[in-house]
């Protein structure tokens, strides 16, 4: 059984329990008194746990304006318990897959619209602040600290060592090498475009603050399990610690070709 079907099965149990309270179905009576025997308490605890889980999920769905007919949900659950399901297992699986896809798209659209509007307002206000520069691409940057004069400036294909902290416009920290206590080292052309462009403006020892529009970050994608919503504006404080020498292996294939040509 897939994860989706397991999740839905738990949901159906909880909804059926609550639905039967209203419909008074004899096959699934619900006591109006708290259970006293241990096994009855266990059964009740299981139902309560599932109910709490399902309630949380239903609340999330409703926030995204994705609503299912609960009477049909209950009907499907009860029919299946009686081995009288009106849908084949293949039909159920396809419908559940379609449902998950529609909900995911609905959620992404709603969250993306909110994040985009919030980000646009933030960038418009930030662009007016003293010391903030805006590049042709829309990247905003501010020099927080300048390093010693003559510090090396990276190119797009360089490997850099940095300390950084990334936040959303509401201040939520989603990633921080500072908190981990360990700098990050990576090729500058293997990160989001806002980083590739922005860090090239820096010299070793500099610390900048970047405000990166979604088109230079993750665009329409939801990242980190929802930590970064679609169309999010990202804020990074970045300190450039070093520009590393390129690995010697990058030059090896060209050198080998030269040797072969001479032979």
Residue pairs with C-beta under 8 A, 6 or more apart in sequence:
1 9
2 93
4 96
4 97
4 100
5 92
5 93
5 96
7 57
8 96
10 50
10 53
10 54
11 50
11 54
11 57
11 58
11 73
12 73
12 74
12 76
12 77
13 47
13 50
13 77
14 47
14 50
14 51
14 53
14 54
14 55
15 54
15 70
15 73
15 74
15 77
16 28
16 74
16 77
16 78
17 28
17 30
17 47
17 51
18 51
19 70
19 71
19 74
20 28
20 29
20 30
20 74
21 30
23 74
25 78
27 78
28 78
34 44
35 41
35 43
35 44
61 67
61 68
61 103
64 103
64 106
64 107
64 110
65 106
65 110
66 102
66 103
66 106
66 107
68 99
76 85
76 86
76 87
79 85
79 86
85 92
87 95
108 220
108 222
108 230
111 222
111 226
111 229
111 230
112 220
112 229
112 230
112 231
113 231
114 229
115 214
115 229
115 230
115 231
115 232
115 233
116 214
116 231
118 169
118 170
118 233
119 169
119 213
119 214
119 231
119 232
119 233
120 233
122 169
122 211
122 233
123 138
123 140
123 211
123 213
123 233
126 132
126 140
126 211
127 134
127 140
129 142
131 142
131 143
132 140
132 141
132 142
132 211
133 140
133 141
133 142
134 140
135 141
135 197
137 193
137 197
137 216
138 213
138 215
138 216
139 194
139 197
139 198
139 210
139 211
139 212
139 213
139 216
140 210
140 211
140 212
141 198
141 201
141 208
141 209
141 210
141 211
142 208
142 209
143 206
143 207
143 208
144 207
144 208
144 209
144 237
145 205
145 206
145 207
145 239
146 205
146 206
147 203
147 204
147 205
147 206
147 240
148 205
150 203
151 203
151 204
151 205
151 206
151 240
152 203
152 204
152 243
153 200
153 202
153 203
153 204
153 243
154 160
154 188
154 199
154 200
154 202
154 240
154 243
155 188
155 200
156 188
156 189
156 196
156 200
157 187
157 188
157 189
157 246
158 187
158 188
158 243
158 244
158 246
159 185
159 186
159 187
159 188
159 243
159 244
159 245
159 246
160 185
160 186
160 188
160 199
160 240
160 241
160 242
160 243
160 244
161 183
161 184
161 185
161 240
161 241
161 242
161 243
161 244
162 177
162 183
162 184
162 185
162 199
162 238
162 239
162 240
162 241
163 177
163 178
163 183
163 184
163 238
163 239
163 241
164 175
164 176
164 177
164 178
164 184
164 236
164 237
164 238
164 239
165 173
165 175
165 176
165 177
165 178
165 179
165 236
165 237
166 173
166 174
166 175
166 176
166 234
166 235
166 236
167 173
167 174
167 234
167 235
167 236
168 174
168 228
168 232
168 233
168 234
168 235
169 232
169 233
169 235
172 227
173 179
174 224
174 227
174 228
177 183
177 184
183 241
185 244
188 195
188 196
188 199
188 200
189 196
192 212
192 216
192 217
192 218
192 234
193 216
193 217
194 210
194 212
194 213
194 216
194 217
194 234
194 236
195 210
195 212
195 236
195 238
197 216
198 208
198 210
198 212
198 236
198 238
199 238
199 240
201 208
202 208
202 238
202 240
203 240
204 240
204 241
204 242
204 243
205 240
206 239
206 240
207 237
207 238
207 239
207 240
208 237
208 238
208 240
209 235
209 236
209 237
209 238
210 234
210 235
210 236
210 237
210 238
211 233
211 234
211 235
212 233
212 234
212 235
212 236
213 233
214 220
214 230
214 231
214 232
214 233
217 232
217 233
217 234
218 228
218 230
218 232
218 234
219 230
219 231
220 230
220 231
221 230
222 228
222 229
222 230
228 234
